[in-house]
Amino acid sequence: MATTARYLWHRLEAYHGLIYFAPEADQHYTALGLDPGMMGYFASRAAAMGEVTPDVVVATFYNFEPERIRTVVPQAWQRTTAAALWQARLRAVDATLTRIFGTRLGAPDVAEAAALLQSIVHGCAPEGRPLFAGHLSQEWPTEPHLALWFGITLLREYRGDGHIAALTVEGVSGIEALVLHAGTGAVPAAVLQSTRGWSDDAWAAAAERLESRSWLDAGTLTVAGQQHRERVERQTDELAAAPYARLDDAQIASLAALGKELTTAIAGAGTFPRR
């Protein structure tokens, strides 16, 4: 089931992840008084946990520069409530999906996929999964396309909490995880550093620590570094696998096919930035 967990994560992730890039998100968050950009991101994603302290957001989001979070999160809770922001997030998702898909969202396979995900989420234990648990406390949306988004979001945050646990076992900090990710060449280091708010000095110090562990050499993963990455990804897949054991082959194939179609449309709409 670990392989299935990774496979369906890849197939379904875009349907969740569009909320981080869609213009509708900032429109709904700024309507509540938040500044555009990272204030809305941090507060809207954390809102499922309630009006938590900045350090809870630091812990659960893991790889962002902490002072960036400590600056904007208290301001967000002064301007609005977590409950209002959670509803704004759902409205933004609704508006974005409606813009991209239109009447396609009313097709039976969307409702069937949403119901299927709702049935397997019961296989996810909340212990040790704070971001997942916060989302689990929210009501399931009644509209099928939003229920599908919510189900994917729950499974995504469940996986993310497990990924942080795997990194913690390996003794890797948030910034070190980013530097290692950059070392694969998949995403430019400058993009990861700037979007997470890390200074040049902090980035260089993290790289030096990883070089001392022989995981990095001149910004590139070593063999040992690649082995570390593989351990973390394997552990992440294993920790995410429990709910997918409830699916049969036909259900896996159905979710994968729908996810591929939706992802193609989302990408085709220019949702995600080009690197």
N, C-alpha and C positions, 0 to 999 in steps of 0.2 A: 504493500500500500504506500510505501514511501515514494516509489516511482510515480504512482498515481497522484499523490499529493503535489509533487513538483509539476507534473504534466498539466493538471487542471489549474494550478496556480498561474502558469504561463498563459493558458488559454483564456482565463477569466479576469485576470488582473486589470486589464485596461478598462473594463466596465466599472470597476471601483475607482481606478486611478485618475479618471478624467476630471474628477472634482478638484484636483489640485492644479489644473491648468485652464479650466473653463472660465471665461469672463463672467459667467453668471455667478460664480462663487463670490468674487469681490463685490459684485453688485448687491448681493443679499447681505453680505457681512458689513459693508459700509453703510447700508441702510440702518443698521443697528448702532452705528457710531464708531465702528472699528476703522483703523487705518488700513488702506489696501496693502496687500502683500503678506508678510510673514505674521503679522498680528492675527489676521484672519485664519491663516493656516494653523498656527499653534492652538489658538483658542477653539476653533471649530472641530478639530480632530480630538482635542482633549475634552470637549464639552460632554461627551458621553459619560465621562467619569465624574461630572459635576464641576464645581468651581474649585478645582484642586490647586494646591500651591505650585509655584514655578518649579520647585525641585522634583515634584512628582512628574511634571512634564519632561524635565531633564532626564529623569530615570527611564521613563517609558518611551521617549522618542530617541534617546540614546546617543545619536551622533551629531547633534547640533551644539554649537558653542553655547555653554550654559548661560553666560551673561546676556546673550541675545534673548533667550527665553525669559530670564528674570526681569528684563526690562519691559517686555511687551505684555506678558500674561497678566500681571496685576492690573495694568491699564485696561485690558479687555474686560476683566471682571468688574471694574469700576463703571464701565460704559454699558454693559448688558449682562444678562444672566446666561448660565450654561443651557438652561432649558430653551430660552429664546434662540440661542445660537444653534442648538441641535435642530430645531425646527427650520431655521434659516438654511442650514446645510441640506436638509431634505428638499426644501423648495428649490434650492440651487441645482441639486441633482435632477429633480423633476424637470426643471426648465431646460437643462443641458440635454438630457436624454430625449425630451420631446423635440428639441431643435434638430438633433441629429437623426432621430429615427422616425418621428411622426407616428403614423398609424401602425407601423411595424410593431410597436410596443404592445398593441392589443392582441397579437397573435397568440394562439393557445400554447405554443411551445415556451413562451416567456413565462406564463403562469405555471406551467408544469415544472419548469426548471426552478422557479422560485419555491414551489411547494417541496420539491425534492431537496433543495438545500436546507430548507427549514427543518425537514425531517432528520437530516444527518448532523445538524449542529448540536443535537442532543448528545452526540458522541464526544463533544468537546468538554473536558472538565475545566472549570474556571480557576482552580487552584494554581497559583504561581503565574497567572496570566492577567495582569491588571488592566491592560488596555482592552483585551477581549472581554473581560468581566464587566467593564464599564459599558461597553456596547451591548452586551447581553442583557443589561438591565433596562434597555430601551424597548419600547413596544415595536412589534413588527408592523411595518406599513401595510395598509390594506391593498393599495394598488400593486398589481403584480410586478410591474417594471421597477418599482421602488423596493418591493420585497426582494426581488432578485438582487438589486444593488446592496441591500442590507445583508442578505445572506452571504454574498461574496465578501462584503466588508468584514463580517464576523470571522469568516474563515481566514481572511487575510491578516487580521489583527491577532488571531490565534497563532497563526504561523509566525508573525513578527515577534510576538512575545517569546516563542520558542527559540527563534533565531538569536535574540538577545541573551537568552539563557546559555545557548551554545557558545556564543562569543565570550561570555563571562567565565565559563568553565575553562576556556582557552587563555584567559587572562588578557583579553584584548579590549581596549577602551574604544569609545565611540569614534574618536578621531583616528585611532590606529586602524580600525576597520575600514574607514574611508580611504586611508593611504594605501592599504592593501588592495582595496577595490580598484583604485587608480592604477596600481601596479600591474593589473591584468590587461590594461589597455582598453577595456570596454568603454570607459567614460573618462574623458580628460581630467587630470588632477585639478586643473583650474576651475572646472565646473563644479566638482564635488566640494572643493575648498570654499568657493565663493557662495554657493547656495546654502551651505551649512554655517557660514559665518566665521570660519577659522582664520586667524592671522598667519602671515608667512612664518613667523617665529614658532608658533605652535605646530604648524604643519611640519616644519623642518625638524623640530624636536621629536615629533612622533616618528618621522622617517628614521631618525637616528636610533631610536629605541628598537625599531623593527630590524634595522641593520645589525644591531647588537645581538639579536636573536637569530640572525642568518636567514631571515624571511624576505629581506629586501636587499637589492644591490643596485645603487644608482637609480632608484625609482622603479625598478622592475622586480617582479616576483622571482625569487630563487626556486629551486626544486623544493626545498623545505617549506617555503612560503606557499607554494602551490599545494603541497600536501596538507598544510594547515587549512587552507581554503576548502579543500575537498572534505576534510573532517567536519568542518563547521556546516557545510552544505548538506552533507550526509546526515548529520545529527539534526539539522533543521527539518529535513524531509521526514525523518523518523518521528520527531516530536509533533509534526503536523499530520501524521497519517491516520490517527484514530477515527475521525469521522468518515473518511473515505472507505473504510472497511465495510460500511453499510451499503455501498453501491455495488451493483452487478455490472458486468461488462457492457450491457446495452445502455445502462444509465450513464456510465462513464463516457461512452461514445457519443451519446446524445448531448451531454453537457459540453463536451469538447467541440462538437460541430457547431453548436450555438455560439460558444465562446469565440471560435474562430471567425464566424460571420460578424458578430458584434464588434470584435476587435478590428477587423478590416474596415468596417464602416467608421468607427471612432478615429482610427488613424487617418483614413481618407478625408475626414472632415477637417484635418489640420489641427487636431486637438493638442498634440504633443509637440514641444519645441524640437527643432532640428539641432543636432550637435555637430 
